[in-house]
Amino acid sequence: MPLQLVEPQRLYRQIAEQLRALIAKGEFSVGARLPAERDLARQLGVSRPSVREALIALEVEGWVEVRTGSGVYVLERSQPAAAGKLPDVRQAEWGPLELIRARRVVEGETAAIAALQRKARHVDAMTQAIEVMRAKADGGVMPLDGDRAFHLAIVDACDNAVLTETVLGFWDSRKGPIFTRLGGYFETVKSWRSAIAEHEAIRDAIAARDADAARSAMHTHMDKSHTRFSASWRRARPG
């Protein structure tokens, strides 16, 4: 038998496997509500964001259902949602909250570099991207294309192909099923309007050639994004 490629197991996948095994053994029966995130995190010795990523992975795979305002419930595996009709979760997919934390590190620095190296065209591109975002949000549409264009305009000012590919790789990874599902719960037109104001602060700092302010503004944006995606299931509403 040929050897198979060994891939590192991401933490949220390890958590998901433990919960999946408990469900399969009947420790959590069909229709039962799983323990709260904070309780699972304490029992597993991990962070709540990692537990959240695991629960979303299990929902995408059809093991559980997240009911906003109530909790996370075990599904009957014979249901259509559990029969392979949902998107496949790649073993190597990054966890959304882990990704935001990584973006904070990298994009804080690209914003600072952009403030020192930017040209007028880069600031213009950021402004145009913000206008696209605002128009989409005003129309009730999630302005993802404008958001991507904004972050591309920043890293373009760094004039470094490796940074450009890294930042775009980070951004494009949000197209995965876990990030998409999580965004369905916590990304709303209202949250995007808040994000647009955060983008404006980043653009203004870069336009002013203030590297420290640009870095701080990007950190603030990523911190607030992380907070938005970490809201309690009991408060969150799809939108």
LINJOQUI-V551062 format. One record per backbone hydrogen bond with DSSP energy under -1.0 kcal/mol. NH is the residue of the N-H (numbers start at 1). CO is the residue of the C=O. Records with the same first field share a line. If there is no record, write none. Layout:
NH = CO + CO
This chain:
14 = 10
15 = 11
16 = 12
17 = 13
18 = 14
19 = 15
20 = 16
21 = 17
22 = 18
23 = 19
24 = 20
25 = 21
26 = 23
27 = 22
31 = 74
32 = 29
34 = 72
40 = 36
41 = 37
42 = 38
43 = 39
44 = 40
45 = 41
46 = 41
51 = 47
52 = 48
53 = 49
54 = 50
55 = 51
56 = 52
57 = 53
58 = 54
59 = 55
60 = 56
61 = 57
62 = 59
63 = 58
65 = 73
67 = 71
69 = 233
70 = 67
71 = 67
73 = 65
74 = 32
75 = 63
79 = 76
82 = 79
83 = 80
93 = 90
99 = 95
100 = 96
101 = 97
102 = 98
103 = 99
104 = 100
105 = 101
106 = 102
107 = 103
108 = 104
110 = 106
111 = 107
112 = 108
113 = 109
114 = 110
115 = 111
116 = 112
117 = 113
118 = 114
123 = 119
124 = 120
125 = 121
126 = 122
127 = 123
128 = 124
129 = 125
130 = 126
131 = 127
132 = 128
133 = 129
134 = 130
135 = 131
136 = 132
137 = 133
138 = 134
139 = 135
140 = 137
141 = 136
144 = 142
147 = 143
148 = 144
149 = 145
150 = 146
151 = 147
152 = 148
153 = 149
154 = 150
155 = 151
156 = 152
157 = 153
158 = 155
159 = 156
164 = 160
165 = 161
166 = 162
167 = 163
168 = 164
169 = 165
170 = 166
171 = 167
172 = 168
173 = 169
174 = 171
175 = 172
176 = 173
180 = 176
181 = 177
182 = 178
183 = 179
184 = 180
185 = 182
186 = 182
187 = 183
192 = 188
193 = 189
194 = 190
195 = 191
196 = 192
197 = 193
198 = 194
199 = 195
200 = 196
201 = 197
202 = 198
203 = 199
204 = 200
205 = 201
206 = 202
207 = 203
208 = 204
209 = 206
210 = 205
214 = 210
215 = 211
216 = 212
217 = 213
218 = 214
219 = 215
220 = 216
221 = 217
222 = 218
223 = 219
224 = 220
225 = 221
226 = 222
227 = 223
228 = 224
229 = 225
235 = 232
236 = 232
